[in-house]
Every structure is written in structure tokens, then in C-alpha cells.
Amino acid sequence: MQGMQVLVYSAVWCRDCREAKRFLEEHKIPYTEIDIEQVPGAADEVLRHVGKRAIPQFVIDGKWVQPYRPGCGFLRQEMSALFGVAV
């Protein structure tokens, strides 16, 4: 994880975003948050890369990753495996 750049596209009202950030904080994974409502063009950036306005979105070393599944919530096991941390 050292040297890994993690961006989190989120919004304050988003429950899944709060869970995603909590996961990163629990595992001491540094990240930069991009609030789609505060950062001009951020929502359009999400739309351009994933084809829909869906948050949270992680960008890990330039690769876009959706850390949740609608109806299932945050994908804790999948993200734990991706970051190499305990569930």
C-alpha cells in the first residue's frame, strides 16, 4: 500500500461514501477526498469514467474502482482483498 495514490469521489449526504471512507480510515489507508458537490467538474469526471453519476468511486493509482454494489452496500471483502488488509 505504501506509495499507492487513492482518490475517493464522494458527497456528504452519501451513506455508502461514509462507509467507504470509514473503511479506509480503519485500515490507515491514506486517501484524498473529492466532494462532487464542492469540486467543480468532479461529478462530470465520474460520469465520464464510469458512465453514470455513481458514488463512492475509488481511483487507485489511476484505475477507477466502484467499492459498492447497489442493494449490497460497501464491498468490504472485495476491498479488503484489493488493499491487502484483514476483513
N, CA, C and O atoms as CSV, one atom per row, in Angstrom:
chain,resi,resn,atom,element,x,y,z
A,1,MET,N,N,0.807,-1.200,0.000
A,1,MET,CA,C,0.000,0.000,0.000
A,1,MET,C,C,0.847,1.260,0.000
A,1,MET,O,O,0.383,2.327,-0.401
A,2,GLN,N,N,2.062,1.141,0.440
A,2,GLN,CA,C,2.910,2.323,0.511
A,2,GLN,C,C,3.115,2.905,-0.882
A,2,GLN,O,O,3.438,2.182,-1.825
A,3,GLY,N,N,2.927,4.204,-1.001
A,3,GLY,CA,C,3.099,4.865,-2.283
A,3,GLY,C,C,1.875,4.811,-3.171
A,3,GLY,O,O,1.867,5.413,-4.245
A,4,MET,N,N,0.828,4.095,-2.742
A,4,MET,CA,C,-0.396,3.981,-3.520
A,4,MET,C,C,-1.184,5.279,-3.409
A,4,MET,O,O,-1.354,5.806,-2.310
A,5,GLN,N,N,-1.669,5.802,-4.539
A,5,GLN,CA,C,-2.492,7.002,-4.526
A,5,GLN,C,C,-3.960,6.598,-4.608
A,5,GLN,O,O,-4.371,5.908,-5.542
A,6,VAL,N,N,-4.744,7.029,-3.629
A,6,VAL,CA,C,-6.168,6.701,-3.578
A,6,VAL,C,C,-6.967,8.000,-3.544
A,6,VAL,O,O,-6.785,8.839,-2.662
A,7,LEU,N,N,-7.855,8.147,-4.524
A,7,LEU,CA,C,-8.811,9.249,-4.552
A,7,LEU,C,C,-10.187,8.663,-4.246
A,7,LEU,O,O,-10.498,7.546,-4.658
A,8,VAL,N,N,-11.003,9.416,-3.526
A,8,VAL,CA,C,-12.365,8.983,-3.231
A,8,VAL,C,C,-13.316,10.087,-3.682
A,8,VAL,O,O,-13.326,11.184,-3.124
A,9,TYR,N,N,-14.109,9.777,-4.694
A,9,TYR,CA,C,-15.160,10.700,-5.130
A,9,TYR,C,C,-16.375,10.418,-4.255
A,9,TYR,O,O,-16.838,9.281,-4.170
A,10,SER,N,N,-16.886,11.459,-3.606
A,10,SER,CA,C,-17.958,11.263,-2.631
A,10,SER,C,C,-18.793,12.533,-2.497
A,10,SER,O,O,-18.564,13.530,-3.182
A,11,ALA,N,N,-19.773,12.466,-1.588
A,11,ALA,CA,C,-20.581,13.625,-1.203
A,11,ALA,C,C,-20.983,13.426,0.257
A,11,ALA,O,O,-21.085,12.293,0.726
A,12,VAL,N,N,-21.211,14.520,0.969
A,12,VAL,CA,C,-21.504,14.428,2.394
A,12,VAL,C,C,-22.792,13.674,2.694
A,12,VAL,O,O,-22.897,13.051,3.751
A,13,TRP,N,N,-23.767,13.710,1.807
A,13,TRP,CA,C,-25.054,13.066,2.036
A,13,TRP,C,C,-25.046,11.572,1.722
A,13,TRP,O,O,-26.041,10.891,1.972
A,14,CYS,N,N,-23.953,11.052,1.183
A,14,CYS,CA,C,-23.889,9.671,0.684
A,14,CYS,C,C,-23.477,8.687,1.787
A,14,CYS,O,O,-22.346,8.722,2.271
A,15,ARG,N,N,-24.403,7.819,2.170
A,15,ARG,CA,C,-24.153,6.821,3.215
A,15,ARG,C,C,-23.050,5.848,2.812
A,15,ARG,O,O,-22.176,5.538,3.622
A,16,ASP,N,N,-23.079,5.363,1.569
A,16,ASP,CA,C,-22.050,4.434,1.100
A,16,ASP,C,C,-20.674,5.103,1.073
A,16,ASP,O,O,-19.655,4.447,1.291
A,17,CYS,N,N,-20.651,6.398,0.807
A,17,CYS,CA,C,-19.379,7.137,0.828
A,17,CYS,C,C,-18.800,7.174,2.239
A,17,CYS,O,O,-17.598,6.987,2.430
A,18,ARG,N,N,-19.657,7.416,3.220
A,18,ARG,CA,C,-19.187,7.434,4.610
A,18,ARG,C,C,-18.617,6.079,5.000
A,18,ARG,O,O,-17.591,6.013,5.678
A,19,GLU,N,N,-19.258,5.013,4.587
A,19,GLU,CA,C,-18.776,3.664,4.887
A,19,GLU,C,C,-17.443,3.392,4.195
A,19,GLU,O,O,-16.550,2.785,4.786
A,20,ALA,N,N,-17.304,3.833,2.958
A,20,ALA,CA,C,-16.052,3.645,2.218
A,20,ALA,C,C,-14.903,4.389,2.898
A,20,ALA,O,O,-13.812,3.840,3.047
A,21,LYS,N,N,-15.142,5.621,3.306
A,21,LYS,CA,C,-14.097,6.404,3.978
A,21,LYS,C,C,-13.771,5.817,5.351
A,21,LYS,O,O,-12.614,5.821,5.770
A,22,ARG,N,N,-14.782,5.318,6.044
A,22,ARG,CA,C,-14.558,4.676,7.344
A,22,ARG,C,C,-13.642,3.456,7.173
A,22,ARG,O,O,-12.737,3.240,7.980
A,23,PHE,N,N,-13.876,2.672,6.135
A,23,PHE,CA,C,-13.034,1.508,5.841
A,23,PHE,C,C,-11.579,1.933,5.643
A,23,PHE,O,O,-10.670,1.347,6.232
A,24,LEU,N,N,-11.365,2.945,4.820
A,24,LEU,CA,C,-10.005,3.426,4.565
A,24,LEU,C,C,-9.344,3.917,5.844
A,24,LEU,O,O,-8.171,3.639,6.092
A,25,GLU,N,N,-10.097,4.642,6.651
A,25,GLU,CA,C,-9.548,5.166,7.903
A,25,GLU,C,C,-9.239,4.048,8.892
A,25,GLU,O,O,-8.209,4.087,9.565
A,26,GLU,N,N,-10.126,3.044,8.990
A,26,GLU,CA,C,-9.897,1.901,9.880
A,26,GLU,C,C,-8.582,1.205,9.554
A,26,GLU,O,O,-7.869,0.744,10.446
A,27,HIS,N,N,-8.274,1.138,8.272
A,27,HIS,CA,C,-7.071,0.423,7.820
A,27,HIS,C,C,-5.891,1.358,7.566
A,27,HIS,O,O,-4.868,0.962,7.008
A,28,LYS,N,N,-6.064,2.609,7.991
A,28,LYS,CA,C,-4.990,3.611,7.866
A,28,LYS,C,C,-4.465,3.728,6.427
A,28,LYS,O,O,-3.264,3.845,6.183
A,29,ILE,N,N,-5.415,3.690,5.495
A,29,ILE,CA,C,-5.089,3.851,4.082
A,29,ILE,C,C,-5.284,5.330,3.746
A,29,ILE,O,O,-6.410,5.826,3.778
A,30,PRO,N,N,-4.204,6.033,3.426
A,30,PRO,CA,C,-4.342,7.459,3.117
A,30,PRO,C,C,-5.103,7.665,1.803
A,30,PRO,O,O,-4.942,6.903,0.849
A,31,TYR,N,N,-5.928,8.703,1.777
A,31,TYR,CA,C,-6.707,8.991,0.571
A,31,TYR,C,C,-6.955,10.489,0.481
A,31,TYR,O,O,-6.827,11.234,1.452
A,32,THR,N,N,-7.310,10.888,-0.719
A,32,THR,CA,C,-7.720,12.262,-0.968
A,32,THR,C,C,-9.188,12.230,-1.359
A,32,THR,O,O,-9.582,11.515,-2.281
A,33,GLU,N,N,-9.987,13.006,-0.653
A,33,GLU,CA,C,-11.423,13.040,-0.932
A,33,GLU,C,C,-11.734,14.142,-1.935
A,33,GLU,O,O,-11.214,15.254,-1.846
A,34,ILE,N,N,-12.590,13.808,-2.887
A,34,ILE,CA,C,-13.071,14.777,-3.863
A,34,ILE,C,C,-14.590,14.809,-3.753
A,34,ILE,O,O,-15.274,13.884,-4.192
A,35,ASP,N,N,-15.108,15.882,-3.164
A,35,ASP,CA,C,-16.545,16.037,-2.974
A,35,ASP,C,C,-17.144,16.514,-4.297
A,35,ASP,O,O,-16.817,17.598,-4.780
A,36,ILE,N,N,-18.014,15.703,-4.871
A,36,ILE,CA,C,-18.559,16.016,-6.192
A,36,ILE,C,C,-19.439,17.263,-6.198
A,36,ILE,O,O,-19.714,17.828,-7.256
A,37,GLU,N,N,-19.877,17.686,-5.022
A,37,GLU,CA,C,-20.705,18.886,-4.958
A,37,GLU,C,C,-19.893,20.143,-4.683
A,37,GLU,O,O,-20.396,21.252,-4.861
A,38,GLN,N,N,-18.663,19.989,-4.259
A,38,GLN,CA,C,-17.823,21.133,-3.923
A,38,GLN,C,C,-16.717,21.392,-4.945
A,38,GLN,O,O,-16.267,22.528,-5.095
A,39,VAL,N,N,-16.284,20.365,-5.636
A,39,VAL,CA,C,-15.177,20.488,-6.583
A,39,VAL,C,C,-15.748,20.628,-7.998
A,39,VAL,O,O,-16.352,19.687,-8.512
A,40,PRO,N,N,-15.565,21.778,-8.626
A,40,PRO,CA,C,-16.100,21.975,-9.977
A,40,PRO,C,C,-15.598,20.899,-10.949
A,40,PRO,O,O,-14.402,20.622,-11.032
A,41,GLY,N,N,-16.539,20.308,-11.673
A,41,GLY,CA,C,-16.200,19.305,-12.674
A,41,GLY,C,C,-16.046,17.890,-12.141
A,41,GLY,O,O,-15.894,16.958,-12.931
A,42,ALA,N,N,-16.081,17.698,-10.823
A,42,ALA,CA,C,-15.866,16.362,-10.254
A,42,ALA,C,C,-16.982,15.384,-10.642
A,42,ALA,O,O,-16.702,14.238,-10.995
A,43,ALA,N,N,-18.237,15.824,-10.579
A,43,ALA,CA,C,-19.358,14.938,-10.952
A,43,ALA,C,C,-19.255,14.556,-12.430
A,43,ALA,O,O,-19.547,13.418,-12.798
A,44,ASP,N,N,-18.842,15.499,-13.272
A,44,ASP,CA,C,-18.671,15.201,-14.698
A,44,ASP,C,C,-17.528,14.205,-14.914
A,44,ASP,O,O,-17.588,13.370,-15.816
A,45,GLU,N,N,-16.494,14.299,-14.088
A,45,GLU,CA,C,-15.364,13.365,-14.174
A,45,GLU,C,C,-15.824,11.936,-13.864
A,45,GLU,O,O,-15.436,10.988,-14.546
A,46,VAL,N,N,-16.645,11.797,-12.839
A,46,VAL,CA,C,-17.200,10.475,-12.504
A,46,VAL,C,C,-18.024,9.962,-13.678
A,46,VAL,O,O,-17.857,8.818,-14.101
A,47,LEU,N,N,-18.897,10.787,-14.197
A,47,LEU,CA,C,-19.748,10.402,-15.319
A,47,LEU,C,C,-18.911,9.985,-16.526
A,47,LEU,O,O,-19.222,8.995,-17.188
A,48,ARG,N,N,-17.864,10.730,-16.807
A,48,ARG,CA,C,-17.011,10.421,-17.959
A,48,ARG,C,C,-16.312,9.070,-17.809
A,48,ARG,O,O,-16.150,8.346,-18.791
A,49,HIS,N,N,-15.899,8.730,-16.595
A,49,HIS,CA,C,-15.131,7.497,-16.401
A,49,HIS,C,C,-15.986,6.259,-16.166
A,49,HIS,O,O,-15.602,5.163,-16.576
A,50,VAL,N,N,-17.140,6.410,-15.514
A,50,VAL,CA,C,-17.933,5.217,-15.201
A,50,VAL,C,C,-19.287,5.181,-15.906
A,50,VAL,O,O,-20.026,4.204,-15.783
A,51,GLY,N,N,-19.615,6.246,-16.645
A,51,GLY,CA,C,-20.836,6.237,-17.438
A,51,GLY,C,C,-22.101,6.541,-16.675
A,51,GLY,O,O,-23.194,6.474,-17.236
A,52,LYS,N,N,-21.974,6.876,-15.398
A,52,LYS,CA,C,-23.146,7.240,-14.598
A,52,LYS,C,C,-22.672,8.055,-13.405
A,52,LYS,O,O,-21.487,8.059,-13.074
A,53,ARG,N,N,-23.590,8.732,-12.774
A,53,ARG,CA,C,-23.271,9.524,-11.576
A,53,ARG,C,C,-23.442,8.612,-10.370
A,53,ARG,O,O,-24.486,8.620,-9.718
A,54,ALA,N,N,-22.429,7.841,-10.083
A,54,ALA,CA,C,-22.488,6.863,-9.006
A,54,ALA,C,C,-21.307,7.068,-8.066
A,54,ALA,O,O,-20.149,7.010,-8.481
A,55,ILE,N,N,-21.612,7.306,-6.808
A,55,ILE,CA,C,-20.562,7.452,-5.800
A,55,ILE,C,C,-20.888,6.516,-4.641
A,55,ILE,O,O,-22.053,6.180,-4.429
A,56,PRO,N,N,-19.887,6.096,-3.898
A,56,PRO,CA,C,-18.482,6.479,-3.977
A,56,PRO,C,C,-17.783,5.800,-5.143
A,56,PRO,O,O,-18.212,4.755,-5.632
A,57,GLN,N,N,-16.715,6.411,-5.563
A,57,GLN,CA,C,-15.804,5.832,-6.540
A,57,GLN,C,C,-14.394,5.986,-5.978
A,57,GLN,O,O,-14.031,7.047,-5.471
A,58,PHE,N,N,-13.611,4.924,-6.073
A,58,PHE,CA,C,-12.193,4.993,-5.742
A,58,PHE,C,C,-11.429,5.109,-7.051
A,58,PHE,O,O,-11.823,4.527,-8.062
A,59,VAL,N,N,-10.353,5.852,-7.029
A,59,VAL,CA,C,-9.392,5.847,-8.127
A,59,VAL,C,C,-8.068,5.465,-7.466
A,59,VAL,O,O,-7.488,6.237,-6.703
A,60,ILE,N,N,-7.610,4.262,-7.778
A,60,ILE,CA,C,-6.415,3.708,-7.143
A,60,ILE,C,C,-5.314,3.659,-8.182
A,60,ILE,O,O,-5.372,2.888,-9.140
A,61,ASP,N,N,-4.312,4.496,-7.974
A,61,ASP,CA,C,-3.211,4.610,-8.942
A,61,ASP,C,C,-3.734,4.756,-10.365
A,61,ASP,O,O,-3.215,4.139,-11.295
A,62,GLY,N,N,-4.767,5.579,-10.524
A,62,GLY,CA,C,-5.316,5.874,-11.846
A,62,GLY,C,C,-6.397,4.921,-12.326
A,62,GLY,O,O,-7.012,5.172,-13.362
A,63,LYS,N,N,-6.650,3.830,-11.603
A,63,LYS,CA,C,-7.672,2.850,-12.005
A,63,LYS,C,C,-8.960,3.104,-11.222
A,63,LYS,O,O,-8.943,3.150,-9.992
A,64,TRP,N,N,-10.068,3.267,-11.934
A,64,TRP,CA,C,-11.367,3.527,-11.309
A,64,TRP,C,C,-11.955,2.228,-10.778
A,64,TRP,O,O,-12.001,1.218,-11.481
A,65,VAL,N,N,-12.411,2.267,-9.511
A,65,VAL,CA,C,-12.974,1.096,-8.844
A,65,VAL,C,C,-14.239,1.528,-8.109
A,65,VAL,O,O,-14.222,2.491,-7.341
A,66,GLN,N,N,-15.324,0.818,-8.347
A,66,GLN,CA,C,-16.570,1.101,-7.625
A,66,GLN,C,C,-16.597,0.198,-6.393
A,66,GLN,O,O,-16.726,-1.018,-6.529
A,67,PRO,N,N,-16.475,0.780,-5.174
A,67,PRO,CA,C,-16.345,-0.037,-3.975
A,67,PRO,C,C,-17.678,-0.449,-3.336
A,67,PRO,O,O,-17.702,-0.864,-2.178
A,68,TYR,N,N,-18.749,-0.340,-4.056
A,68,TYR,CA,C,-20.047,-0.748,-3.534
A,68,TYR,C,C,-20.870,-1.324,-4.674
A,68,TYR,O,O,-20.559,-1.132,-5.849
A,69,ARG,N,N,-21.915,-2.026,-4.306
A,69,ARG,CA,C,-22.861,-2.543,-5.285
A,69,ARG,C,C,-24.249,-2.120,-4.829
A,69,ARG,O,O,-24.617,-2.363,-3.680
A,70,PRO,N,N,-25.030,-1.489,-5.709
A,70,PRO,CA,C,-26.382,-1.075,-5.320
A,70,PRO,C,C,-27.159,-2.256,-4.733
A,70,PRO,O,O,-27.188,-3.351,-5.295
A,71,GLY,N,N,-27.776,-2.001,-3.603
A,71,GLY,CA,C,-28.545,-3.040,-2.920
A,71,GLY,C,C,-27.710,-3.893,-1.988
A,71,GLY,O,O,-28.256,-4.595,-1.136
A,72,CYS,N,N,-26.390,-3.844,-2.135
A,72,CYS,CA,C,-25.489,-4.634,-1.288
A,72,CYS,C,C,-24.633,-3.755,-0.392
A,72,CYS,O,O,-24.129,-4.219,0.631
A,73,GLY,N,N,-24.464,-2.497,-0.759
A,73,GLY,CA,C,-23.635,-1.589,0.023
A,73,GLY,C,C,-22.156,-1.737,-0.271
A,73,GLY,O,O,-21.765,-2.213,-1.336
A,74,PHE,N,N,-21.336,-1.323,0.687
A,74,PHE,CA,C,-19.882,-1.333,0.538
A,74,PHE,C,C,-19.370,-2.768,0.436
A,74,PHE,O,O,-19.779,-3.637,1.207
A,75,LEU,N,N,-18.484,-3.006,-0.506
A,75,LEU,CA,C,-17.940,-4.352,-0.759
A,75,LEU,C,C,-16.703,-4.580,0.110
A,75,LEU,O,O,-15.575,-4.559,-0.383
A,76,ARG,N,N,-16.925,-4.796,1.398
A,76,ARG,CA,C,-15.845,-4.892,2.371
A,76,ARG,C,C,-14.855,-6.010,2.027
A,76,ARG,O,O,-13.645,-5.782,2.053
A,77,GLN,N,N,-15.338,-7.195,1.711
A,77,GLN,CA,C,-14.417,-8.305,1.413
A,77,GLN,C,C,-13.586,-8.027,0.164
A,77,GLN,O,O,-12.373,-8.238,0.168
A,78,GLU,N,N,-14.222,-7.560,-0.893
A,78,GLU,CA,C,-13.511,-7.272,-2.131
A,78,GLU,C,C,-12.477,-6.164,-1.947
A,78,GLU,O,O,-11.363,-6.259,-2.461
A,79,MET,N,N,-12.849,-5.110,-1.210
A,79,MET,CA,C,-11.913,-4.010,-0.990
A,79,MET,C,C,-10.782,-4.432,-0.053
A,79,MET,O,O,-9.647,-3.984,-0.218
A,80,SER,N,N,-11.077,-5.288,0.927
A,80,SER,CA,C,-10.021,-5.806,1.806
A,80,SER,C,C,-9.007,-6.591,1.004
A,80,SER,O,O,-7.803,-6.438,1.208
A,81,ALA,N,N,-9.477,-7.430,0.092
A,81,ALA,CA,C,-8.562,-8.196,-0.769
A,81,ALA,C,C,-7.766,-7.261,-1.684
A,81,ALA,O,O,-6.564,-7.451,-1.867
A,82,LEU,N,N,-8.420,-6.271,-2.248
A,82,LEU,CA,C,-7.753,-5.343,-3.156
A,82,LEU,C,C,-6.625,-4.581,-2.451
A,82,LEU,O,O,-5.549,-4.392,-3.019
A,83,PHE,N,N,-6.875,-4.148,-1.218
A,83,PHE,CA,C,-5.874,-3.385,-0.476
A,83,PHE,C,C,-4.945,-4.271,0.347
A,83,PHE,O,O,-3.973,-3.784,0.924
A,84,GLY,N,N,-5.241,-5.568,0.404
A,84,GLY,CA,C,-4.390,-6.477,1.170
A,84,GLY,C,C,-4.478,-6.270,2.667
A,84,GLY,O,O,-3.471,-6.323,3.373
A,85,VAL,N,N,-5.710,-6.031,3.156
A,85,VAL,CA,C,-5.914,-5.836,4.586
A,85,VAL,C,C,-6.920,-6.862,5.104
A,85,VAL,O,O,-7.664,-7.463,4.329
A,86,ALA,N,N,-6.933,-7.053,6.425
A,86,ALA,CA,C,-7.862,-8.001,7.035
A,86,ALA,C,C,-9.285,-7.467,6.958
A,86,ALA,O,O,-9.518,-6.261,7.031
A,87,VAL,N,N,-10.228,-8.385,6.810
A,87,VAL,CA,C,-11.646,-8.013,6.717
A,87,VAL,C,C,-12.121,-7.454,7.992
A,87,VAL,O,O,-13.290,-7.084,8.106
